[in-house]
Amino acid sequence: MSILYITGRNGHLQRGLGEYLNRLTGSFSGISLDPVFLRQPFNEQVARIQSAIESPTDYKLVANSYGGYLLLHALIDRTKIEHDVLLLSPVLGKAISLESMSFSRPPGANRLLEALEQGRIAKPRYIEIHTGEVDHSCCPLLAAKFAEGIPADRLELIPGQGHRIDRPIVQGIIDDFISRG
């Protein structure tokens, strides 16, 4: 079994979740959203993800945080992709946190929401979305809207968890996803 992993912002394939995924399989690859990658224009970032997911090789695709956001953009106006997809705490658009007094609006947020509402996001063979119920970067209500609109095969809002889901929970999600079919 092969895994393609798209990290979150400033993530690395050799550390954290990437290291864990690499230990699970002999065939692991991915894209690190490191500072060099993030300096590219947004459209080039999306094109790089599109190129990576067009591989005819069967693999499971895991995308974390901003990596999930880029993946969803890469699926706009595409044909169905024959891969199983796991989105962990995906950034899905605008996010406001009164607690931390923060606001984020990633590039293309309106385009992604419009594509969802118009049914233009390609449905992967299988897709799961997992996010914390108190995630300020991935609004749980927006996650539910995406899960309904794509439609996702599974949506889990994890009680008591924020954007950085506890490691044992993430490992359990990954293990269940990898062992599925």
C-alpha positions in Angstrom: 0.0 0.0 0.0 1.2 3.5 -0.9 0.6 6.7 0.9 0.8 10.3 -0.5 1.0 12.9 2.3 0.5 16.6 1.9 1.6 18.4 5.0 0.2 21.5 6.7 2.0 24.8 6.5 5.7 24.5 7.4 5.3 20.7 7.8 7.9 18.2 6.9 7.7 14.7 5.5 10.4 13.4 7.8 9.0 14.6 11.1 5.7 14.3 13.0 2.8 12.9 11.1 5.1 12.3 8.0 7.5 10.2 10.0 4.6 8.2 11.4 3.0 7.6 7.9 6.4 6.6 6.5 6.8 3.9 9.2 3.4 2.4 8.2 4.3 1.6 4.6 7.2 0.9 2.3 5.9 3.2 -0.3 5.6 6.8 1.0 5.8 10.1 -0.8 4.4 13.5 -0.4 4.7 17.3 -0.6 6.1 19.4 2.3 4.4 22.8 2.5 7.7 24.3 3.5 8.7 28.0 3.1 10.1 27.3 -0.4 6.8 25.7 -1.5 4.8 28.5 0.2 6.7 31.3 -1.6 5.2 30.1 -4.9 2.0 31.8 -6.2 -1.2 30.2 -4.9 -2.1 28.9 -8.4 1.3 27.2 -8.7 0.8 25.6 -5.3 -2.5 24.1 -6.4 -1.0 23.0 -9.8 1.7 21.1 -7.9 -0.9 19.3 -5.9 -2.9 18.5 -9.0 0.1 17.1 -10.7 0.9 14.9 -7.6 -2.7 13.4 -7.4 -2.9 12.6 -11.1 -0.6 9.6 -10.6 -2.3 6.4 -11.9 -0.7 4.5 -9.0 -3.3 3.4 -6.4 -2.5 5.1 -3.0 -4.2 6.5 0.0 -3.9 10.3 0.3 -3.6 12.1 3.6 -3.7 15.9 3.8 -3.3 17.9 6.9 -4.5 21.5 7.6 -3.5 23.8 4.8 -2.5 20.8 2.7 -6.2 19.8 2.8 -7.2 23.2 1.6 -4.8 23.0 -1.4 -6.1 19.5 -2.2 -9.7 20.6 -2.2 -8.7 23.5 -4.6 -6.9 20.9 -6.8 -10.2 18.9 -7.0 -12.2 21.8 -8.4 -13.5 21.0 -11.9 -11.6 17.7 -11.9 -13.0 14.3 -12.7 -13.5 11.8 -9.9 -10.2 10.7 -8.4 -9.8 7.0 -7.6 -8.0 7.4 -4.3 -9.1 7.2 -0.7 -8.6 10.6 1.0 -8.2 11.6 4.6 -8.4 15.2 5.6 -7.1 16.1 9.1 -8.2 19.5 10.4 -8.5 20.9 6.9 -8.5 24.6 6.4 -11.7 25.3 4.6 -11.9 29.0 4.3 -12.3 32.0 6.5 -11.8 31.4 10.2 -12.4 33.8 13.1 -11.5 33.1 16.7 -12.8 35.5 19.3 -10.9 33.6 22.0 -7.5 34.0 20.4 -8.5 37.3 18.6 -7.3 35.9 15.3 -8.7 36.0 11.8 -7.5 34.1 8.7 -8.6 34.2 5.1 -6.6 31.9 2.9 -6.3 32.8 -0.8 -9.2 31.5 -3.0 -11.6 31.1 0.0 -14.6 32.4 -2.0 -13.7 30.3 -5.0 -13.6 27.1 -2.9 -16.9 27.8 -1.3 -18.5 28.7 -4.6 -17.2 25.4 -6.2 -18.6 23.5 -3.2 -22.0 25.1 -3.6 -22.0 24.5 -7.3 -21.0 20.8 -6.9 -17.7 21.3 -8.8 -15.4 19.6 -6.3 -14.6 16.1 -7.5 -15.6 13.3 -5.1 -12.7 11.0 -4.3 -13.4 7.2 -4.3 -13.7 7.6 -0.5 -13.2 10.6 1.7 -13.1 11.2 5.5 -12.9 14.6 7.3 -11.7 14.7 10.9 -11.4 18.0 12.9 -11.6 19.1 16.5 -15.0 20.5 17.6 -13.1 23.6 18.9 -10.8 24.1 15.9 -10.5 27.8 15.2 -8.8 27.1 11.8 -11.3 24.6 10.6 -14.8 25.7 11.6 -16.8 22.6 12.5 -19.9 24.1 10.8 -18.0 24.6 7.6 -16.5 21.1 7.9 -20.1 19.8 8.1 -21.1 21.9 5.1 -18.2 20.4 3.1 -18.9 16.9 4.3 -22.5 17.3 3.0 -21.6 19.0 -0.2 -18.8 16.7 -1.5 -20.3 14.4 0.0 -17.9 12.9 2.5 -18.1 9.2 3.5 -17.3 10.1 7.1 -17.1 13.3 9.1 -15.8 13.3 12.7 -15.9 16.3 15.0 -13.6 15.3 17.8 -14.8 16.5 21.2 -12.4 18.7 23.2 -9.9 18.9 20.3 -8.7 22.0 18.5 -6.6 22.4 15.4 -3.7 20.2 16.7 -5.5 17.0 17.4 -3.7 14.9 20.1 -1.2 12.5 18.7 -2.8 9.3 19.9 -6.1 10.3 18.4 -4.5 11.1 15.1 -2.6 7.8 15.1 -5.9 6.0 15.7 -7.6 7.8 12.9 -4.7 7.0 10.5 -4.6 3.4 11.6 -8.3 3.0 10.9 -8.1 4.8 7.6 -5.1 2.7 6.4 -6.7 -0.6 7.4 -9.9 0.3 5.6 -10.3 -1.7 2.4 
